Amino acid sequence: MTYSGSQAQSGRGSTLAIGATLSITGTLTLNSASVTAVSSTAGIVEGMPISGAGIPAATTIASVGTNTLTLSAEATAAGAGETLSVGPATIGEIKTSNIGNAQWGTADVTNFESGADQEFINTIRNNGEVSVAGNRVSSDPGQTLVEAAFSSGAIQAFTLTLPKTPSQTTSGDSYAFNALVVSRDIDVDVTKEISWSVKLKVSGPVTLTKGS
């Protein structure tokens, strides 16, 4: 095989999203940004993407009310009980993200018959931690959901999506996992931007999905 240059990628354009896609129902009115009779607004915050029949592409949640949503764009069709998809929320203005310290636990199974060398077996895998750092943005929906997860201690779904390679046209590779938000730091310095960092403890597997 002839070497034709490095195939390494820049991290620029990567995204980290929190939460699963929520399925709700609601009533749309033609040329209106309001969605009424919403089945549930639990877990929905301003800025999350929303999609469905009659909703323009790239529409987001502008505000959340009692069984109502206000969208960033007006509906292009009317309908009652329409099925809509909300989220997940991209965590904004991340500078660095690292999945580290994943390793297998081992057990020493050396015995009388082992001879001169120790023997080991894998036992259980610890999928490590994810460090995230960036600019603090108070209005960012992703950061809002991360703060809520840290406050509640609830486990959340996360997806780290890498930029497309030259051979990928639709999406880059992604790593999906569930995690607890176990720490959060905010650094305030008059000579710098306000920075925000969290540490996620992975619970369960990390699933790699190849892009296409």
DAWOJO-V130386 format. One record per residue. N is the residue number from 1. PHI is phi as a letter, one per 30 degrees, with the letter a starting at -180 (none if undefined). OMEGA is omega in radians with two decimals (* if undefined). Layout:
N:PHI:OMEGA / N:PHI:OMEGA
This chain:
1:none:-3.12 / 2:d:3.12 / 3:d:-3.08 / 4:b:3.14 / 5:j:-3.09 / 6:d:3.07 / 7:c:-3.12 / 8:d:-3.12 / 9:c:2.93 / 10:d:3.09 / 11:d:-3.11 / 12:d:-3.11 / 13:j:3.06 / 14:d:3.08 / 15:b:3.01 / 16:b:-3.10 / 17:c:3.11 / 18:c:3.06 / 19:j:3.06 / 20:c:3.05 / 21:d:-3.13 / 22:c:3.09 / 23:c:-3.13 / 24:b:2.99 / 25:b:3.14 / 26:a:-3.13 / 27:c:3.12 / 28:c:3.06 / 29:c:-3.11 / 30:e:3.12 / 31:i:3.08 / 32:b:3.11 / 33:c:-3.10 / 34:c:3.00 / 35:c:-3.10 / 36:c:3.14 / 37:h:-3.13 / 38:d:-3.05 / 39:d:3.11 / 40:a:3.05 / 41:c:-3.13 / 42:d:3.10 / 43:i:-3.14 / 44:c:3.11 / 45:b:3.12 / 46:e:3.09 / 47:j:3.13 / 48:d:3.10 / 49:d:3.09 / 50:b:-3.11 / 51:b:3.14 / 52:l:3.12 / 53:e:3.11 / 54:i:-3.14 / 55:c:-3.11 / 56:d:3.10 / 57:d:3.08 / 58:i:3.09 / 59:d:3.10 / 60:b:3.09 / 61:d:3.12 / 62:d:3.09 / 63:a:-3.11 / 64:b:3.11 / 65:c:3.10 / 66:d:-3.10 / 67:h:3.08 / 68:b:3.04 / 69:b:2.98 / 70:c:-3.05 / 71:c:3.11 / 72:d:3.14 / 73:b:-3.12 / 74:d:3.13 / 75:d:3.14 / 76:c:3.10 / 77:a:3.11 / 78:c:3.09 / 79:a:3.12 / 80:c:3.12 / 81:i:3.14 / 82:d:3.08 / 83:d:-3.08 / 84:b:3.11 / 85:c:-3.12 / 86:b:3.07 / 87:i:-0.11 / 88:d:-3.09 / 89:c:3.04 / 90:d:3.10 / 91:d:-2.98 / 92:d:2.99 / 93:h:3.03 / 94:d:3.08 / 95:c:-3.13 / 96:b:3.04 / 97:b:-3.05 / 98:b:3.00 / 99:c:-3.04 / 100:b:3.06 / 101:i:3.04 / 102:d:-3.13 / 103:a:3.04 / 104:d:2.89 / 105:d:-3.13 / 106:b:3.06 / 107:b:3.11 / 108:d:-3.12 / 109:c:3.11 / 110:e:-3.09 / 111:b:-3.07 / 112:e:-3.08 / 113:c:-3.02 / 114:d:-3.09 / 115:i:-3.01 / 116:d:-3.04 / 117:c:3.07 / 118:d:3.09 / 119:b:-3.13 / 120:b:2.98 / 121:b:3.00 / 122:d:3.13 / 123:c:-3.12 / 124:b:-3.05 / 125:c:2.99 / 126:c:-3.05 / 127:d:2.90 / 128:i:-3.06 / 129:b:3.09 / 130:b:3.08 / 131:c:-3.11 / 132:b:3.13 / 133:b:3.13 / 134:a:3.10 / 135:d:3.07 / 136:d:3.11 / 137:b:-3.02 / 138:e:-3.05 / 139:d:-3.06 / 140:d:-3.10 / 141:d:3.12 / 142:d:3.11 / 143:d:3.09 / 144:d:-3.14 / 145:d:3.08 / 146:d:3.10 / 147:d:3.12 / 148:d:3.12 / 149:d:3.09 / 150:d:-3.13 / 151:d:-3.06 / 152:d:-3.06 / 153:i:-3.08 / 154:d:3.08 / 155:d:-3.11 / 156:b:3.04 / 157:d:3.11 / 158:b:3.06 / 159:b:3.05 / 160:c:-3.11 / 161:c:-3.12 / 162:d:3.09 / 163:d:3.09 / 164:d:2.99 / 165:d:3.12 / 166:e:-3.11 / 167:c:-3.14 / 168:c:-3.09 / 169:c:-3.06 / 170:c:-3.10 / 171:a:3.06 / 172:d:3.08 / 173:d:3.12 / 174:b:3.08 / 175:c:-3.12 / 176:c:-3.11 / 177:a:2.99 / 178:c:-3.09 / 179:a:2.96 / 180:c:3.03 / 181:d:-2.97 / 182:c:3.08 / 183:a:3.11 / 184:b:3.14 / 185:b:3.05 / 186:b:-3.13 / 187:c:3.14 / 188:c:-3.13 / 189:b:-3.08 / 190:d:-3.13 / 191:c:-3.07 / 192:b:3.02 / 193:d:3.03 / 194:d:-3.10 / 195:c:-3.01 / 196:b:3.13 / 197:b:3.11 / 198:b:3.04 / 199:b:-3.13 / 200:c:3.07 / 201:c:-3.07 / 202:d:3.10 / 203:b:-3.09 / 204:j:-3.03 / 205:d:2.94 / 206:c:-3.04 / 207:c:3.09 / 208:c:3.03 / 209:c:-3.12 / 210:d:3.11 / 211:d:-3.11 / 212:b:*
